[in-house]
């Protein structure tokens, strides 16, 4: 990694900028040492170099800082409704390929350089109750590869790494599907301790549509009933927090929860939800449950 290139720097506003987007003659600053830099083209490769030749700066640190900050921004944009972002890996536990979406996969917020106890992590994904559901470290030291910090082992928290060995690994962030170097979590459903069947993920699905009656934008929620035909009140409140208008209405066939347009008060009942969710939706997961005997495992 001695010949690693500086492809990202900070501009005068301390925003990250790539060498491809930078301009010759303008002043930039190193992400690691904050030293002044300028843009240079060497053998058709644009890169930043320090203005001073005797600067004491480790390019590995600059690469790591750049990657984790850009990753944080990418995940944050996804959680705020931007481009979809997924992560795909081959599981070390069940040997099957897994894929998760950052938007809707238990996490609702992302933090940078998160400290919990003596454990500092580059990027963490938190759920709505501020619990860590995914911890991400950016690694440049091969001695730390594929090693989960003791804190995350003890708390059974999903932990992943991105190992960087050259500036070319920054291209990982250009894709909408990230491929980590290592991840500790297995998405294979656990078995129910009572009946032995595979458990199912309890989830709430949300999609954005236009009202069939007035054309106003709506947030629709697809909620799961339990074995007795009742909805989980927490699910209803969560759907409402995401903008869905959920109301209990009585019809000739009985009482049920329906989605309501806030503009014209039109209703969309459970029987017609499939027509809207066929176009795509966001899935929020809240742990496993057994549909046969109602045993649950919160995650």
Secondary structure by P-SEA (a helix, b strand, c coil): cccccccbbbcccccccccccccccbbbbbcccccbbbbbbcccccccccccccccccaaaaaaaaaaaaaaaaaaaaaacccbbbbbbbbccccbbbbbbcccccccccccccccccccccbbbbcccccccbbbbbbccccccccccaaaaaaccbbbbbbbccccccccccccbbbbcccccccccccccccccbbbbbbbbbbbbcccccccbbbbbbbbbcccccccaaaaaaaaaaccbbbbbbcccbbbbbbbcccccccccccccccccccbbbbbbcbbbbccccccccc
